[in-house]
Amino acid sequence: MNIHQIEEALSIPDTSLRCQRVLDEVQPILRQIMDTFKNNYAGNAPELLNYHVHTYEVTLRTTMHDARNPKYADSKRNSDIGKKAFIEMIDKSQSPSEFSTLMLSLNGMDRKFKITQSDNFYPYWEAVRTQSNAKQFAQVLESLSENVQVYISDKEDTPIKRSELIPYLQTCVKE
């Protein structure tokens, strides 16, 4: 993955050209990453093959065409659409609800790559349930690169310090 090429595509000022480049160059990379992930781990988690893949491509394509249409061009000229790209796996087995299980997103405005894993609390409760589990979970956290930030929620703006995550989870378990 050429990060400079992705940064360049996400920062093109012209909405139409930006959306076209993101469609042609960025979204295929995200799709390839997600497909590789699904194929590599389907043996351990066969349900991955049943998950629906949702992308930003329809919005990008619509905005690109609108920006080229004289009727809508003025309203789309200064749009932020195309300054980000994403792909996510959605579990639709709990109809009518959909549940996003994993999302990869690139944000050109913030210059961030974000991996969001939506999960229920049980796996995290298990990770801190015993002292042995908490120790193993702490080792996993310590093995992460310093560039990786951990958030409690994808709505949070401030990451949690790694040293505070396990005590935070243990407090949640008690509550």
Order of alpha helices (4+ residues) and beta strands (2+ residues): alpha-alpha-alpha-beta-alpha-alpha-beta-beta-beta-alpha-alpha-alpha
